[in-house]
Amino acid sequence: MFRKIICFLSLLFLFNTAWAQASKEEIFEKIEKTAGVYFAYPENEIVLKTKAPDGYKPFYISHLGRHGSRYLISDDEYKSIINIFEEAQKKYNLTDLGKNVLGRLQLVWKEVEFRGGDLSPQGVREQRGIALRMYQSYPEVFKKDSKMEACATMVVRCVLSMDAFCERLKEFNPSLSITRNSGAKWQRYLNYHTEKAIAYRSAEDTWKPGYKQFEKEHVFPDRLIKSLFTTTSIFDNKTTPETIMWGLYGIASGMQNIETKVSFYDIFTKQELFDLWQCRNYKLYVNDGNYAGSGGIMMDNAKPLLKNIIENAESIINNNSSGADFRFAHDGNIIPLAMLLHIKDSYNSINSPADFYKTWADFKVAPMAGNIQIVFFRKKKSKDILVKFLQNENEVLIPTIKSNRLPYYHWKDVLAFYKSLF
């Protein structure tokens, strides 16, 4: 009875939680969320899953995961800020807080040098944890004769994420055979972007004018700069207060992904972090999400991936076999897939920049190690296949598809809807 009550409450929570929406209060309560796509995997936000209908057993899992936590994309993101502080120190232009921040930056540099873009130990732990919980939740899938394949983009952090995930599964069952691949063949659908999408992102007359105005209205570096430097006379056109603020924000955001126990959040106000995050969230929404101004063109980026998901699932079903497909890619791939799948609150389409964060939040759709799982269930002597969708290991709804067994869906209905999108 207790388990039934918990399952009911979990389902009620599922129906009433806007997974991809965010509030200022939520973000102020956990300021690490202002890191956006640098938000470390929210393992502590996973809730109890709903029990499958009587007689239904899991037999196949289709998975797309973002690589785990990483260092900032290049060493220069750290070093350029460190250089500014060291130059200011030489000219006695650092405040006491500025000197303290420089010491912290130099400590961080000991870990991050030559690691730009690399998967961090935190990222490895995230992938291992996801694999552990998957194995424990669906042990029926991981049989000796199950067909299991894994693939990753050609970026090393994705390949290492794949290995960390697969090796953890094999620790539970060494007899598992998981084929692993990475190369152009898999890159074609894992990291696909249409010419129209690329052109829209790069054009100067599409989203950029609106974004620049939004940034001007939300980025105010003066307070921060005055707290760190005694004068701004050392700055030039390339070293502006804005670039310093953005650089420090990037470093502060990324600290949760690495081993060095240092924080830079104390040098910002919560409002400053919230506003900087709004800008980042804006940029990602219009470049990868379902921004109304782009006319839905970003959905096409995920169509080759969805086609692969459908074909692989149908092959397993038609051959009456079991197994899993594990795919590892990037935030720019998981965002359009969540949108194309029509996962609740991942495909919202609006025009108003002030309301972007209320409608779509990057840290909920694509945190570090973010993932989408489709779990397939079947019942003996029945041809009815049920599926459920998980986003970051939490059950989510597909509002455009009707079901009498929520949060489970009949595969035939899911298949019909997704095929209609092509």
TIRO-495747 format. One record per residue: residue number from 1; x, y, z of N, C-alpha, C in turn. Coordinates in steps of 0.05 Angstrom, whole numbers. Layout:
! TIRO-495747
    k     n.x     n.y     n.z    ca.x    ca.y    ca.z     c.x     c.y     c.z
  NUM       X       Y       Z       X       Y       Z       X       Y       Z
...
***
This chain:
! TIRO-495747
    k     n.x     n.y     n.z    ca.x    ca.y    ca.z     c.x     c.y     c.z
    1      17     -24       0       0       0       0      17      25       0
    2      39      24      16      57      48      18      69      54      -9
    3      77      32     -24      89      36     -50      69      48     -70
    4      44      39     -68      23      50     -85      19      80     -80
    5      20      87     -55      16     116     -48      39     132     -59
    6      63     122     -56      87     136     -66      86     139     -97
    7      78     117    -110      76     118    -139      55     138    -148
    8      32     139    -133      11     158    -140      21     187    -137
    9      35     192    -115      46     219    -110      67     226    -131
   10      83     206    -140     103     212    -160      89     219    -187
   11      68     204    -193      53     210    -218      40     237    -217
   12      29     244    -193      17     271    -189      38     292    -193
   13      62     287    -182      84     306    -185      91     309    -215
   14      91     287    -229      97     287    -258      78     305    -273
   15      52     302    -267      32     317    -281      33     347    -275
   16      43     354    -252      41     382    -243      68     397    -243
   17      89     383    -253     115     396    -253     122     405    -281
   18     130     430    -284     139     440    -310     169     435    -312
   19     178     413    -323     206     405    -322     224     425    -335
   20     216     437    -357     234     454    -372     229     484    -366
   21     210     489    -349     205     517    -341     221     523    -316
   22     226     548    -310     242     556    -287     230     581    -275
   23     235     584    -249     226     609    -235     251     621    -223
   24     249     647    -219     271     662    -206     276     651    -178
   25     255     643    -164     257     633    -137     273     606    -137
   26     266     589    -156     280     563    -158     310     567    -162
   27     317     586    -180     345     591    -187     360     604    -164
   28     347     623    -150     360     636    -127     365     615    -105
   29     347     595    -103     350     575     -82     374     556     -88
   30     379     551    -114     403     535    -121     417     550    -144
   31     435     568    -136     447     587    -154     464     573    -175
   32     472     548    -170     488     533    -190     473     529    -216
   33     446     531    -215     430     528    -240     435     551    -259
   34     445     574    -250     452     595    -269     475     588    -287
   35     487     564    -282     508     555    -300     496     545    -327
   36     470     541    -328     457     532    -353     466     505    -361
   37     478     502    -385     487     476    -394     512     467    -380
   38     523     483    -362     545     475    -345     535     465    -318
   39     509     464    -314     497     454    -290     504     424    -287
   40     517     416    -266     525     388    -262     499     371    -260
   41     501     346    -269     478     329    -271     462     328    -245
   42     436     335    -246     419     337    -221     409     310    -211
   43     428     294    -203     421     267    -192     401     268    -169
   44     404     289    -152     387     292    -129     358     300    -135
   45     352     305    -161     325     313    -168     310     289    -181
   46     322     266    -181     308     242    -192     288     232    -172
   47     263     227    -182     242     218    -164     234     189    -171
   48     219     177    -153     211     149    -157     195     145    -182
   49     201     123    -196     187     117    -221     161     102    -217
   50     143     105    -236     117      92    -235     120      62    -243
   51     107      45    -228     109      16    -233      95      10    -260
   52     106      -8    -275      94     -16    -301      68     -30    -296
   53      49     -28    -315      24     -43    -313      29     -73    -309
   54      11     -86    -296      14    -114    -290      21    -131    -315
   55      41    -147    -312      49    -165    -333      69    -154    -353
   56      73    -129    -353      91    -116    -372     120    -115    -361
   57     138    -124    -378     167    -125    -370     183    -109    -390
   58     204     -95    -380     221     -80    -398     238     -98    -415
   59     242     -92    -441     259    -108    -458     278     -92    -476
   60     274     -66    -477     291     -50    -495     292     -21    -484
   61     316      -9    -486     320      19    -479     334      33    -501
   62     322      56    -509     335      73    -529     343      99    -515
   63     369     105    -516     380     125    -499     397     145    -515
   64     394     171    -509     412     191    -519     422     207    -495
   65     448     208    -492     459     223    -469     479     244    -478
   66     479     266    -464     500     286    -468     525     276    -454
   67     548     283    -463     573     277    -448     571     288    -420
   68     587     276    -402     586     285    -374     601     312    -370
   69     602     320    -346     615     345    -339     643     348    -351
   70     649     372    -361     675     376    -373     687     402    -363
   71     712     406    -370     725     432    -365     714     452    -386
   72     719     478    -381     711     498    -401     723     490    -428
   73     711     499    -450     717     489    -476     745     493    -485
   74     759     513    -474     787     517    -481     802     528    -457
   75     828     523    -456     845     534    -435     844     565    -434
   76     840     577    -457     840     606    -459     817     619    -443
   77     796     604    -439     774     615    -423     783     620    -394
   78     801     604    -384     813     609    -358     836     629    -360
   79     854     623    -378     880     638    -379     876     667    -386
   80     857     674    -403     854     702    -411     845     719    -387
   81     829     707    -369     821     722    -345     844     723    -325
   82     858     701    -322     881     701    -304     902     722    -313
   83     907     724    -339     926     743    -349     918     772    -342
   84     892     778    -343     882     805    -337     888     811    -307
   85     882     792    -290     886     796    -261     916     798    -255
   86     932     781    -268     961     782    -262     973     808    -272
   87     964     819    -294     974     844    -304     965     867    -285
   88     941     865    -275     932     886    -256     947     884    -230
   89     955     860    -222     970     858    -197     998     871    -200
   90    1010     867    -224    1036     880    -228    1035     910    -226
   91    1012     921    -232    1009     950    -232     995     960    -206
   92     992     942    -187     979     948    -161     951     958    -165
   93     937     946    -184     910     955    -190     888     935    -181
   94     895     917    -162     876     898    -152     867     906    -123
   95     841     904    -118     832     907     -91     839     882     -74
   96     833     883     -49     838     859     -32     822     835     -43
   97     797     840     -51     781     819     -62     793     809     -89
   98     802     828    -105     815     821    -130     839     803    -126
   99     855     809    -106     879     793    -100     870     765     -92
  100     849     764     -76     839     738     -67     829     721     -90
  101     814     734    -109     804     721    -132     827     711    -150
  102     848     726    -153     871     718    -168     883     692    -156
  103     885     691    -130     895     667    -117     878     643    -123
  104     852     647    -123     834     625    -129     838     616    -158
  105     840     635    -176     843     629    -205     869     613    -209
  106     890     621    -196     916     607    -199     915     579    -188
  107     899     575    -167     895     548    -156     880     531    -176
  108     859     542    -188     843     527    -208     860     520    -232
  109     878     538    -240     895     534    -264     912     508    -261
  110     919     501    -237     936     478    -232     921     452    -242
  111     895     453    -240     879     429    -249     872     431    -278
  112     865     455    -287     852     457    -314     871     460    -337
  113     896     467    -332     915     472    -354     917     447    -372
  114     915     452    -398     916     431    -419     891     412    -418
  115     870     420    -405     846     403    -403     822     415    -417
  116     825     436    -432     802     450    -445     785     430    -461
  117     759     429    -455     740     412    -469     740     383    -460
  118     758     375    -442     760     347    -434     738     339    -415
  119     731     314    -416     713     302    -395     728     303    -369
  120     714     312    -348     727     313    -321     720     288    -305
  121     734     284    -283     726     261    -265     697     262    -257
  122     687     286    -252     658     289    -246     641     278    -268
  123     649     283    -293     634     273    -316     634     242    -317
  124     656     230    -310     658     201    -309     638     190    -288
  125     639     203    -265     621     194    -243     591     196    -251
  126     585     218    -265     557     221    -274     548     199    -292
  127     565     192    -312     557     170    -331     555     143    -316
  128     573     138    -298     572     113    -283     547     112    -266
  129     539     134    -255     515     135    -238     490     130    -255
  130     488     142    -278     465     137    -296     463     108    -304
  131     486      96    -311     487      68    -319     478      50    -295
  132     488      56    -272     481      41    -248     450      41    -243
  133     438      65    -244     410      66    -239     393      53    -261
  134     403      55    -286     389      41    -308     389      11    -304
  135     412       0    -297     415     -28    -293     397     -38    -269
  136     396     -22    -248     380     -30    -225     351     -27    -230
  137     343      -8    -247     314      -4    -253     303     -24    -273
  138     320     -33    -292     310     -50    -313     329     -74    -317
  139     333     -90    -297     352    -113    -299     344    -133    -321
  140     318    -134    -328     309    -153    -349     321    -147    -376
  141     329    -122    -380     340    -114    -406     368    -125    -410
  142     382    -128    -388     411    -133    -390     417    -163    -387
  143     408    -178    -407     413    -206    -407     437    -213    -425
  144     448    -236    -422     472    -244    -436     468    -243    -466
  145     444    -250    -476     439    -251    -505     426    -225    -515
  146     425    -204    -499     413    -179    -508     431    -165    -528
  147     419    -153    -548     434    -138    -568     439    -110    -559
  148     464    -103    -554     470     -76    -543     491     -62    -560
  149     485     -38    -568     503     -23    -584     506       5    -572
  150     529      17    -574     534      44    -565     550      59    -586
  151     544      85    -588     558     102    -608     561     130    -596
  152     581     144    -606     587     171    -597     596     188    -620
  153     593     214    -616     605     232    -636     635     229    -635
  154     649     242    -653     678     239    -655     693     256    -635
  155     679     270    -618     692     286    -597     700     268    -574
  156     724     271    -565     735     252    -545     718     250    -520
  157     708     273    -510     693     272    -485     668     255    -488
  158     657     254    -512     634     237    -517     641     207    -517
  159     664     202    -530     674     174    -531     680     164    -503
  160     693     181    -486     700     173    -459     675     170    -442
  161     654     187    -447     629     184    -433     616     157    -440
  162     617     149    -465     607     123    -474     621     101    -459
  163     648     103    -458     663      82    -445     657      80    -415
  164     655     103    -402     649     103    -373     622      90    -368
  165     602      96    -385     575      85    -382     575      55    -387
  166     587      47    -409     587      18    -416     603       1    -397
  167     626      11    -388     642      -4    -370     628      -9    -343
  168     612      12    -335     597       8    -310     576     -14    -313
  169     563     -16    -336     544     -37    -340     558     -64    -340
  170     581     -66    -352     595     -91    -353     606    -100    -325
  171     609     -81    -307     617     -88    -280     595    -104    -267
  172     570     -99    -274     548    -114    -262     544    -140    -276
  173     549    -141    -302     546    -165    -317     568    -167    -338
  174     590    -179    -331     613    -181    -349     607    -195    -375
  175     586    -211    -376     579    -226    -401     566    -208    -422
  176     558    -184    -414     546    -166    -434     565    -160    -457
  177     554    -160    -481     570    -152    -504     558    -126    -515
  178     574    -104    -512     564     -78    -521     583     -68    -542
  179     574     -68    -567     589     -57    -589     591     -27    -586
  180     616     -16    -589     620      13    -587     632      24    -612
  181     621      47    -621     630      59    -646     631      89    -644
  182     648     101    -660     650     130    -662     662     136    -689
  183     650     154    -705     661     160    -731     640     175    -748
  184     647     180    -773     630     196    -791     603     182    -795
  185     603     156    -796     578     141    -800     557     148    -779
  186     566     150    -754     547     155    -732     544     186    -727
  187     564     201    -734     563     230    -732     541     241    -749
  188     534     228    -771     514     239    -790     487     243    -777
  189     480     226    -758     454     229    -745     456     239    -716
  190     479     233    -703     483     242    -676     486     272    -674
  191     500     284    -693     506     312    -691     500     326    -718
  192     475     324    -726     466     335    -752     454     363    -749
  193     461     380    -767     450     407    -768     445     415    -797
  194     420     423    -802     413     430    -830     427     456    -839
  195     430     459    -865     441     484    -876     425     508    -868
  196     399     504    -867     381     526    -860     385     535    -831
  197     389     515    -813     394     522    -785     421     536    -781
  198     441     526    -795     468     539    -793     467     567    -803
  199     453     572    -826     451     598    -837     436     617    -819
  200     415     607    -806     399     624    -788     416     633    -764
  201     432     615    -753     449     621    -730     470     642    -736
  202     482     640    -760     504     657    -767     496     684    -779
  203     472     686    -789     463     711    -802     462     734    -782
  204     469     758    -791     469     781    -774     441     794    -770
  205     422     786    -788     396     799    -787     373     781    -777
  206     380     758    -764     359     741    -754     355     746    -724
  207     369     731    -707     365     734    -678     384     753    -664
  208     407     759    -677     428     774    -663     421     802    -654
  209     407     818    -671     400     845    -661     384     845    -635
  210     364     828    -634     347     826    -610     363     817    -586
  211     382     797    -591     398     788    -569     417     809    -558
  212     429     824    -576     448     845    -567     434     866    -550
  213     409     872    -557     394     891    -542     387     880    -514
  214     380     854    -514     373     841    -489     397     840    -470
  215     421     834    -482     445     833    -466     451     861    -454
  216     448     881    -470     453     909    -461     435     916    -437
  217     411     904    -437     392     910    -415     396     893    -391
  218     414     873    -392     416     854    -370     445     851    -359
  219     464     861    -373     492     857    -364     503     884    -354
  220     508     886    -328     517     910    -315     542     904    -298
  221     566     907    -309     590     898    -296     602     918    -276
  222     593     942    -274     607     963    -259     612     955    -229
  223     591     945    -216     594     938    -187     616     917    -184
  224     615     896    -200     634     874    -199     663     885    -204
  225     666     900    -225     693     910    -232     704     927    -210
  226     688     945    -199     698     962    -177     706     947    -152
  227     694     923    -148     701     907    -125     727     892    -128
  228     736     890    -154     760     874    -160     784     891    -168
  229     780     914    -181     801     931    -191     799     959    -180
  230     822     971    -175     823     998    -164     819    1019    -187
  231     825    1010    -211     821    1028    -234     815    1012    -259
  232     802    1024    -278     796    1011    -304     814    1022    -326
  233     833    1038    -319     850    1051    -339     867    1030    -354
  234     871    1007    -342     887     986    -355     872     971    -377
  235     846     975    -378     830     961    -398     832     973    -425
  236     829     956    -446     829     966    -473     803     956    -487
  237     802     959    -513     778     952    -528     772     922    -526
  238     793     906    -523     789     877    -521     783     868    -492
  239     793     884    -474     790     877    -445     770     897    -433
  240     745     892    -438     724     910    -428     713     899    -402
  241     699     915    -386     686     905    -362     667     882    -368
  242     654     884    -391     635     863    -398     649     836    -403
  243     672     837    -418     686     812    -424     697     800    -398
  244     705     816    -379     715     805    -354     692     793    -338
  245     669     806    -338     646     795    -323     638     768    -336
  246     636     767    -362     629     742    -375     649     720    -370
  247     675     727    -371     695     708    -366     694     696    -338
  248     690     713    -318     688     704    -290     663     687    -286
  249     641     695    -299     616     680    -298     620     652    -309
  250     635     650    -331     640     624    -343     656     606    -325
  251     677     617    -313     693     602    -294     677     594    -269
  252     661     613    -259     645     607    -235     625     584    -241
  253     613     585    -265     594     565    -273     606     537    -275
  254     631     536    -285     644     510    -289     657     497    -265
  255     658     511    -243     671     500    -220     657     475    -209
  256     631     473    -213     617     449    -203     623     424    -219
  257     637     427    -242     644     405    -259     672     394    -255
  258     688     406    -238     715     398    -235     721     391    -206
  259     746     383    -200     753     372    -174     761     394    -153
  260     773     415    -162     783     436    -144     759     449    -129
  261     761     449    -103     738     459     -87     741     488     -82
  262     735     504    -102     736     533    -101     710     543    -114
  263     700     565    -103     676     577    -114     682     607    -120
  264     668     617    -140     670     646    -147     642     659    -145
  265     623     644    -136     596     656    -134     594     679    -115
  266     612     680     -95     610     701     -76     617     729     -87
  267     630     730    -110     637     756    -122     614     768    -138
  268     593     752    -142     570     762    -157     546     765    -138
  269     527     781    -146     501     781    -133     484     759    -147
  270     464     749    -133     446     730    -146     432     741    -170
  271     425     767    -169     412     779    -191     430     781    -216
  272     456     787    -211     475     787    -233     477     760    -247
  273     479     739    -230     481     712    -241     456     705    -256
  274     433     712    -245     408     706    -258     406     720    -285
  275     414     745    -287     413     760    -312     432     750    -333
  276     456     743    -324     476     731    -342     465     704    -353
  277     453     689    -336     441     663    -345     419     668    -364
  278     402     688    -359     380     694    -378     391     698    -406
  279     414     713    -408     426     718    -434     435     692    -447
  280     448     675    -432     457     649    -443     434     632    -451
  281     413     631    -435     390     615    -440     376     625    -466
  282     375     652    -469     364     664    -493     379     654    -518
  283     405     656    -517     421     649    -540     417     619    -548
  284     416     602    -528     413     573    -533     385     567    -544
  285     365     581    -533     337     576    -541     334     583    -571
  286     344     606    -579     340     614    -607     358     599    -626
  287     380     588    -616     399     573    -634     393     543    -636
  288     380     532    -616     375     503    -616     346     496    -609
  289     331     514    -596     304     507    -587     283     516    -607
  290     258     516    -597     235     521    -614     226     551    -613
  291     245     569    -614     239     598    -614     220     604    -637
  292     198     619    -630     177     624    -650     188     639    -674
  293     209     656    -670     219     672    -692     234     656    -713
  294     242     631    -707     256     615    -726     238     596    -742
  295     212     596    -735     193     580    -750     196     550    -747
  296     208     541    -725     210     512    -720     232     498    -736
  297     250     512    -748     270     499    -766     290     482    -750
  298     293     487    -724     313     472    -709     304     443    -704
  299     278     437    -707     268     410    -703     280     391    -724
  300     285     402    -748     296     385    -769     324     374    -762
  301     338     387    -744     365     378    -736     364     350    -723
  302     341     343    -711     339     318    -697     325     296    -713
  303     316     302    -737     302     282    -752     318     257    -760
  304     343     260    -768     359     236    -773     363     219    -748
  305     365     232    -725     368     217    -700     341     203    -693
  306     319     216    -696     293     203    -690     289     180    -709
  307     297     183    -734     294     161    -753     310     137    -744
  308     334     141    -734     351     120    -724     338     107    -699
  309     326     123    -682     313     112    -658     290      94    -666
  310     274     103    -685     251      87    -694     260      61    -708
  311     279      63    -726     288      39    -741     299      18    -722
  312     316      27    -703     328       8    -684     307      -5    -666
  313     288      10    -657     267       0    -640     250     -21    -655
  314     243     -14    -679     226     -32    -696     241     -58    -701
  315     267     -57    -705     283     -81    -710     282     -99    -686
  316     285     -88    -662     284    -104    -637     257    -117    -634
  317     236    -101    -638     208    -110    -635     202    -132    -655
  318     208    -128    -680     201    -147    -701     216    -173    -698
  319     240    -172    -686     256    -197    -682     251    -209    -655
  320     232    -198    -640     225    -208    -614     250    -211    -596
  321     268    -192    -598     293    -194    -582     293    -172    -560
  322     315    -169    -547     318    -149    -526     345    -136    -528
  323     348    -113    -515     374    -100    -516     371     -70    -510
  324     391     -55    -521     392     -26    -516     409     -13    -536
  325     403      12    -541     421      30    -558     428      54    -541
  326     454      58    -538     465      80    -522     479     100    -541
  327     470     124    -541     482     145    -559     493     168    -542
  328     516     179    -550     528     200    -534     535     223    -552
  329     525     247    -545     529     270    -562     531     296    -545
  330     518     317    -554     522     344    -542     496     357    -535
  331     497     380    -521     473     395    -515     458     404    -540
  332     473     411    -561     461     419    -586     447     397    -601
  333     449     372    -591     435     349    -603     412     340    -585
  334     416     341    -559     395     332    -541     372     352    -540
  335     378     378    -544     357     398    -543     337     395    -566
  336     346     393    -592     327     389    -613     313     362    -612
  337     325     341    -601     312     316    -599     289     318    -579
  338     294     330    -556     272     334    -536     249     349    -548
  339     256     369    -565     236     385    -578     220     369    -598
  340     234     354    -615     221     338    -636     204     316    -624
  341     213     304    -602     197     284    -589     172     295    -576
  342     171     322    -573     149     336    -560     147     329    -530
  343     170     327    -518     171     323    -489     160     348    -476
  344     143     344    -456     129     367    -443     149     389    -435
  345     143     413    -444     158     438    -437     185     439    -450
  346     191     420    -468     217     422    -483     213     432    -511
  347     188     436    -520     183     446    -547     166     471    -547
  348     164     485    -524     148     510    -523     159     530    -542
  349     141     545    -555     150     564    -575     138     591    -569
  350     155     611    -563     146     638    -557     164     658    -570
  351     156     683    -569     172     705    -582     184     724    -562
  352     173     726    -538     181     747    -519     206     740    -503
  353     228     754    -508     253     747    -494     251     748    -463
  354     234     766    -453     231     769    -424     219     744    -412
  355     205     729    -428     191     704    -419     205     679    -427
  356     228     680    -440     241     656    -449     246     637    -425
  357     258     647    -404     266     630    -382     241     618    -368
  358     218     631    -369     194     621    -357     183     597    -373
  359     191     596    -398     180     576    -417     200     553    -422
  360     225     559    -422     246     540    -430     272     545    -415
  361     282     525    -402     306     528    -386     328     508    -394
  362     351     518    -402     372     501    -413     382     481    -392
  363     383     489    -367     394     470    -347     375     447    -341
  364     350     449    -350     331     427    -346     331     408    -370
  365     336     419    -394     335     403    -418     363     391    -423
  366     384     405    -418     411     395    -425     432     402    -405
  367     429     392    -380     451     395    -361     474     377    -369
  368     497     379    -356     518     360    -361     507     331    -357
  369     513     314    -376     504     286    -375     474     283    -378
  370     460     305    -387     432     303    -392     425     281    -410
  371     401     269    -407     395     246    -424     365     243    -428
  372     359     229    -450     331     221    -456     331     191    -459
  373     313     178    -445     311     149    -447     282     142    -455
  374     280     123    -474     254     112    -481     255      82    -473
  375     239      74    -454     239      47    -444     215      32    -455
  376     220       8    -467     199      -8    -480     192     -32    -463
  377     166     -37    -461     155     -59    -445     136     -76    -462
  378     137    -103    -456     118    -120    -470     107    -141    -450
  379      85    -153    -458      71    -172    -441      68    -198    -456
  380      71    -220    -443      68    -246    -456      41    -249    -468
  381      40    -261    -491      15    -267    -506       0    -241    -513
  382      15    -219    -515       3    -194    -524      21    -180    -544
  383      10    -168    -565      26    -154    -584      28    -124    -577
  384      15    -116    -556      16     -88    -548      42     -81    -534
  385      56     -62    -545      82     -53    -534      77     -26    -520
  386      85     -23    -496      83       2    -481     111      15    -479
  387     111      42    -480     136      56    -476     132      79    -456
  388     153      86    -442     152     111    -426     178     127    -432
  389     176     152    -427     197     171    -434     209     182    -408
  390     235     183    -407     250     194    -384     267     217    -394
  391     267     239    -380     285     261    -385     301     265    -360
  392     327     261    -362     345     262    -339     335     243    -317
  393     326     220    -326     317     198    -309     291     202    -295
  394     276     224    -302     250     228    -291     229     224    -313
  395     207     210    -305     186     205    -324     174     232    -334
  396     169     234    -360     158     258    -372     135     250    -391
  397     119     270    -397      96     265    -414     101     276    -442
  398      86     265    -461      85     274    -489      56     283    -493
  399      50     308    -488      22     317    -488       8     313    -515
  400      22     313    -536      10     310    -563       1     282    -569
  401       9     262    -552       1     234    -556     -17     226    -533
  402     -40     215    -540     -60     207    -520     -53     179    -509
  403     -60     175    -484     -55     149    -472     -75     144    -449
  404     -83     119    -446    -100     111    -424     -84      99    -401
  405     -57     100    -404     -40      87    -384     -17     105    -375
  406     -21     131    -375       0     150    -368      14     142    -343
  407      41     145    -341      58     157    -361      68     138    -383
  408      54     116    -387      61      97    -408      44     103    -433
  409      56      97    -456      42     102    -481      43      76    -498
  410      23      73    -515      23      50    -533      42      57    -556
  411      61      39    -562      81      44    -582      69      50    -609
  412      47      37    -616      34      41    -642      25      70    -645
  413      17      83    -623       8     111    -624      33     129    -625
  414      53     122    -610      78     138    -611      90     137    -639
  415      92     113    -650     103     109    -677      88     125    -698
  416      62     124    -697      45     138    -716      50     168    -715
  417      52     179    -691      56     207    -688      84     216    -698
  418     104     201    -691     131     209    -699     135     206    -729
  419     123     185    -741     126     182    -770     112     205    -785
  420      91     217    -772      77     239    -784      94     264    -785
  421     115     265    -771     132     289    -769     152     291    -792
  422     155     269    -807     175     268    -829     162     277    -855
***
